[in-house]
Structures are given as C-alpha cells and as structure tokens.
Amino acid sequence: MKIKLINWSAKWSESLAQPSGWQGLPLGEAYRAHLQEAIVPWLKHIPGYQIAKLGCLSGEIRCDLPLRHQTTVIDSENLQNFTPFKAESDSLLCTNMTELPFIERSIDGCLLANTLNFSQDPHQLLREVCRVLNDDGLLLLSLFNPLSPLLWKRKLGDYRFRQYPLWRILDWLALLHFDILHCQTIALTKQHSFCAPLQLVVAQKRRYPLNFNLETEKPTVENFLSPANAFKLDSSNST
C-alpha cells in the first residue's frame, strides 16, 4: 500500500471538509491559544479598516481591534455548527472561499488560520486573497508543520488534511508579489522549534512587481526636442 505524505499537486482531486472549529481537532484548543498569542502583535500593523477571516478556524481567532470591521467567510456545510467570537460590528458570510465576493483591493488584512491545510485548491485560494487585498495589505497565515509528529498523520480527528513544506508556500507568495515580513514556528510545549506543530507566516502585498524598472532609455539624438539649442549655429558650418 502506497501512502502519500505530501501531495505535490496544488489542486487535489478530492474535496476536503473545513473543520467547524478548533474543538473538533485533537489538541485544537491548545493550537488556537498559542496561535492567538503569536498573531496578536501583528494585528496592529493591518493598514486599514476591513479584515477578512477565511474559514471557521480563522473565525475563532480573536482580533480585538477598535474601529475595525471583521468579516468571517465560511462554507455552507459549517453554518449551523460555527460559533465564532463575534462582535456587533462583525459580519458572517457563507460562500465559496475560492471565489470571494469582494471587489478588488477592498480588504486591508486577511487571516488564514490553517485554512490551506483543509483546502482542495490552496493556490486558487491564495490568488483570491491577493486579488481582494489592498496594496500593502497584510496576510496572516498559519500552517501545520510537516516536520512535526503530524508528519505521519493523514487525518486530524474526523478531518482529512494536507501538509505543505514552508518553502513551497513562500514560493507561492513570492509569485503573487508578497513580501515575507516574518516566519516562526509555534510550539505547544518546550519541544525544539524545528519539530513545533504550527508555523506562522506574515506577508505584505507589494505595491509594485519585482521587475519594476525606474530606468528610462536616453534619446539617441542629443538635441531632440531641445528648444534651447534649436537656433544655435554649428561652428563647423559658420563662415
């Protein structure tokens, strides 16, 4: 029997169910608490008013920010079982996360708390995040570390999940013109950081692509469109 520990194809052939909350995952509450602690210092760097949290796991991460409107996006299967932390100004949106109903550059911050691990098409999900993020918008993204004891697991509780090496996610973000501001591993105990079960990536959407070039080509004719030199006589032709 052949077992694939890491699926190298970006889009999986089978659909995956998003967990309805951290409580449905083994050690889920511990994951949520430690991830919450790691994310809090970066929330103040979100450069605007609109925040999108994709998936039920993201919706349960508290973002205690004044004067911010937070929209949690989930799929229809989790609507009845979802119990997020929600303030009066927050919104709940039930839709397909690979086809976000936001206009381009309308979101200032986006949170994906292990959303990619349960996504059938993670690359398309990141493309949608890039499309809706404003220039200089902040992306907070967490993943399960495939180099942790989770390496041998194909399911967490009742949920199948996918694992990605960190360098692959960073490569996808670079192709979408994101700057990587911060990477860290998050341990639940005093274990070595290399084997920590969670990884956090903080990235910022760039205003310009990498190949932007400010240099311009100089005209080949020196006096081209130069009014100051238009009536000067060439000394070689003077008599």
MORA-V530016 format. One record per residue. N is the residue number from 1. PSI is psi in radians with two decimals (none if undefined). D_CENTER is the distance of its C-alpha to the mean C-alpha in Angstrom with 2 decimals. Layout:
# MORA-V530016
n/psi/d_center
N/PSI/D_CENTER
N/PSI/D_CENTER
This chain:
# MORA-V530016
n/psi/d_center
1/2.21/35.04
2/2.22/31.98
3/2.22/28.72
4/2.00/25.36
5/-0.68/23.34
6/2.17/20.37
7/2.06/19.93
8/-0.21/19.19
9/2.34/18.84
10/-0.77/15.38
11/2.21/16.92
12/2.65/19.17
13/-0.33/22.57
14/2.58/22.63
15/2.65/20.74
16/2.53/19.18
17/2.32/19.62
18/2.35/16.99
19/2.55/18.69
20/-0.09/20.21
21/2.88/19.66
22/-0.42/19.58
23/-0.39/23.38
24/-0.01/23.42
25/2.49/22.08
26/2.29/24.37
27/0.36/23.72
28/-0.74/21.09
29/-0.64/22.35
30/-0.72/22.29
31/-0.83/18.68
32/-0.78/17.78
33/-0.77/20.07
34/-0.63/18.90
35/-0.69/15.18
36/-0.79/16.28
37/-0.65/18.30
38/-0.51/15.66
39/-0.56/13.19
40/-0.79/16.13
41/-0.36/16.80
42/-0.25/13.49
43/-0.62/13.85
44/-0.22/16.67
45/-0.04/14.68
46/2.12/12.88
47/0.88/15.03
48/-2.84/16.24
49/-0.54/17.36
50/2.21/14.99
51/2.32/12.28
52/2.26/10.77
53/1.99/10.45
54/2.09/9.93
55/2.72/12.60
56/-0.62/15.65
57/-0.68/14.40
58/-0.64/11.90
59/-0.40/14.92
60/0.01/17.10
61/2.16/15.28
62/2.26/17.43
63/1.41/16.22
64/1.41/19.69
65/2.21/19.31
66/2.63/22.33
67/0.61/22.33
68/2.45/18.84
69/2.13/18.41
70/2.26/15.97
71/2.09/15.45
72/2.20/14.78
73/2.12/14.28
74/2.93/16.13
75/2.91/18.30
76/-0.47/22.07
77/-0.42/23.03
78/0.12/21.70
79/-0.72/23.07
80/-0.52/26.29
81/0.00/25.04
82/2.21/22.11
83/1.35/23.12
84/2.88/20.31
85/2.07/20.94
86/2.18/21.61
87/3.01/23.38
88/-0.53/25.66
89/-0.04/23.35
90/2.79/20.43
91/2.67/20.00
92/2.19/19.48
93/2.23/18.59
94/1.91/19.54
95/3.11/18.21
96/2.16/16.55
97/-0.26/12.74
98/0.04/12.92
99/1.22/15.07
100/2.32/13.82
101/0.77/16.94
102/2.58/15.63
103/2.86/17.05
104/2.41/15.34
105/0.81/14.03
106/-0.09/14.96
107/2.40/12.05
108/-0.40/11.75
109/2.50/9.10
110/2.34/6.56
111/2.15/6.83
112/1.56/6.26
113/1.64/9.42
114/0.38/10.40
115/-0.64/9.73
116/-0.53/9.31
117/-0.36/12.64
118/0.41/14.40
119/2.37/13.18
120/-0.61/15.85
121/1.35/13.84
122/-0.57/10.32
123/-0.73/10.43
124/-0.63/11.50
125/-0.74/8.86
126/-0.61/6.19
127/-0.68/9.17
128/-0.70/9.66
129/-0.76/6.49
130/-0.68/7.70
131/-0.74/11.10
132/-0.31/11.08
133/2.42/9.44
134/2.82/12.48
135/2.31/13.49
136/0.20/12.43
137/2.69/9.90
138/2.36/7.81
139/2.16/4.24
140/2.05/5.66
141/2.21/5.11
142/2.68/8.65
143/2.78/10.79
144/2.40/14.53
145/2.02/16.27
146/-0.21/18.45
147/0.11/20.95
148/-3.13/21.82
149/-0.21/24.54
150/-0.12/22.07
151/-0.65/22.68
152/0.03/25.68
153/2.48/24.27
154/-0.23/23.37
155/2.56/23.22
156/1.86/22.31
157/-2.14/25.07
158/0.12/25.40
159/2.18/21.93
160/2.56/21.27
161/2.81/18.00
162/2.65/16.56
163/2.53/15.84
164/2.34/14.10
165/2.53/15.20
166/-0.67/12.79
167/-0.52/14.07
168/-0.73/13.09
169/-0.70/9.31
170/-0.61/9.93
171/-0.74/12.14
172/-0.77/9.91
173/-0.65/7.59
174/-0.69/11.08
175/-0.47/12.40
176/0.19/10.06
177/0.88/11.30
178/2.47/8.79
179/2.31/10.80
180/1.99/10.20
181/-0.52/11.83
182/2.44/12.24
183/2.43/12.39
184/2.72/14.71
185/2.62/16.31
186/1.96/17.49
187/2.57/21.01
188/-0.48/22.94
189/-2.83/26.27
190/0.59/27.80
191/2.84/26.68
192/2.47/25.70
193/-0.48/22.08
194/-0.54/22.05
195/0.19/22.63
196/2.50/20.42
197/-0.32/18.79
198/2.61/15.33
199/2.46/12.78
200/2.30/10.33
201/2.27/7.95
202/2.11/7.66
203/2.68/6.76
204/2.31/8.51
205/2.25/9.12
206/2.59/12.64
207/-0.59/15.60
208/2.64/17.46
209/2.95/17.03
210/-0.58/18.33
211/0.30/21.71
212/2.24/22.65
213/2.11/26.29
214/-0.23/28.39
215/2.44/31.65
216/2.67/34.07
217/2.34/37.07
218/2.52/40.43
219/2.55/43.14
220/-0.45/45.82
221/2.09/48.68
222/-0.72/49.16
223/0.36/50.93
224/2.12/48.81
225/0.82/48.66
226/1.60/50.12
227/-0.58/52.62
228/-0.51/53.93
229/0.13/55.23
230/-0.61/56.32
231/0.24/60.02
232/2.38/60.47
233/2.47/63.27
234/2.13/62.87
235/-0.46/65.41
236/-0.43/66.24
237/-0.07/67.59
238/2.65/69.48
239/none/73.29
